[in-house]
Amino acid sequence: MSTSLPKAGPAPKVGIVSLGCPKALVDSERILTRLRAEGYEISPSYAGADAVIVNTCGFLDSAKKESLDAIGEALKENGRVIVTGCMGGDADAIRAAHPGVLAVTGPHQYEAVVGAVHEAVPPVHDPFVDLVPPEGLRLTPRHYAYLKISEGCNNRCSFCIIPGLRGDLVSRPVSSVLREAERLAVAGVKELLVISQDTSAYGVDLKYAEGDWYGRKVRARFADLCRELAEFDIWVRLHYVYPYPHVDEVIGLMAEGRILPYLDIPFQHASPTVLKAMRRPAAQDKTLDRLQRWRRECPPLALRSTFIVGFPGETEEEFQFLLDWLQEAQLDRVGCFKYEPVEGAAANALPGAVPEEVKQERWERFMETQKAISAARLKDKVGYTLGVLIDEVDEDGAIGRSYADAPEIDGSVFLNGETGVKPGDLVDVVIENSDEYDLWGSIERVE
Ligand code: SF4
């Protein structure tokens, strides 16, 4: 008598299109992890998939258009489409444009997305299903991973609909965040990118509740979390931090070399009048002083930010104030957007819409100003040795990033001819050349 176990049918295959910010990417990773755990395979193409999930972004109207286009493409190429993510909060708009979608679920509704997949493509019971690696599945290269520490936001910036879509701040318990970070570090991740909507507000909703971590009590508090993450001995990079006074505490960790001396602070503007109209968190009048103090305490500190020009009511004087502030602040990395009204945002009701050509002209002046600052700051690095994490290697050489470069949004360090390294290697690089955004160098060879 044969004792062989019944053989399962072919695994159902699901494709995923992930749009939007790194936070949406983390959501996609969680959905995929769940599906893989249930025996689904992930299809890299429309043609090979039994259904396609489109994880949308609904932040700006241009992102909504991109999301609707992506849904249309998935419907055309595959036909069986499940929509999730930020724009999923507006199911009516999606169904109006694409009545053929199978299901629409909102942001972070992992259960609902997985339920919709079950309905569209029932799971096959297979006693031999692949076990998911304990660190989960990631869409980013193996050597870096995003660590999402909270959802939602307690702020009410007038141009933003995220609190309406995602609700108020909900922080993850500290032990759950640390457990995920530990799993990632053990799995070989070399860089953790800490993300949320407002990283420095971490734990406020939990009243900084303590969690157990290897027999110790750790508070769910921004600086305490950073101190613990530093213990994993890998790069820790902080995104979406506001310059609240308690951020001072992490500058010490940066100065000690325990977490990367890098802060991504979305300032959005500098003029007090515009910031007030934007209803931005954290008083800005002392911000320049605070940046200077941080730099004195931790001279290598790299600062990245994003700004909006052409916000309703922004006058030429207020814009000029922003340019002057930029000159003083000497930020390392800066992104700039022309203001766009977002459906449902309070800012839409503000008077003083700035004409498109004025927005464009301000955007160009802003970029010119920052380009010169960025070029000068990068030039100052020539002749120094920097630790570089390798992202890609081909027959011409390698591309990596220094502590001052977050993946996808900042610059790169090009290592022409350096083919003896692999992604995830951390090497010392002598910087030889620079331009407005990137650096070039060679691996330091010790005689
Ligand atoms: S801080 Fe402001 S811009 Fe950022 S998510 Fe919260 S409300 Fe939106």
Boltz pocket constraint, residues with backbone or C-beta under 6 A from the ligand:
constraints:
  - pocket:
      binder: B
      contacts: [[A, 153], [A, 154], [A, 155], [A, 156], [A, 157], [A, 160], [A, 161], [A, 162], [A, 163], [A, 197], [A, 198], [A, 279], [A, 281]]
      max_distance: 6.0
